[in-house]
Amino acid sequence: MLGVLTMPHGLKHTEGVRLQVDSGELFPKLPFASSGPLGGVVRLDMKAETVTGLRAAENFKIYARAASTGKRLVFSIPLDGFAAAVDRLQELKLSRVI
């Protein structure tokens, strides 16, 4: 599954971000792909087993560093409704007329 994260301005782009599902292991660092008026963009390319893990998880955490202080920041995203959203995306993909 492909996706993007749009992160707020003020983060240290050279540090990238790290992701964590619930209290599992941290994923390898992901770089910022670009930056624009809405913030920094991080591209995601999640394997099927990662999506499966997210479907069963409660929280998705994004770790970054503040550019001004170097302080570690944690963005915690509840995954309520994630499984239903992925199911709907799959339905839309299958119903596409090619």
ABEGO torsion letter per residue (X at the ends): XBBBBBBBBGBBAAAEBBBBBEABBBBBBBBBABBBAAEBBBBBBBBAAAAAAAAABABBBBBBBBAAAGBBBBBBBBABGAAAAAAAAAAAAAABBX
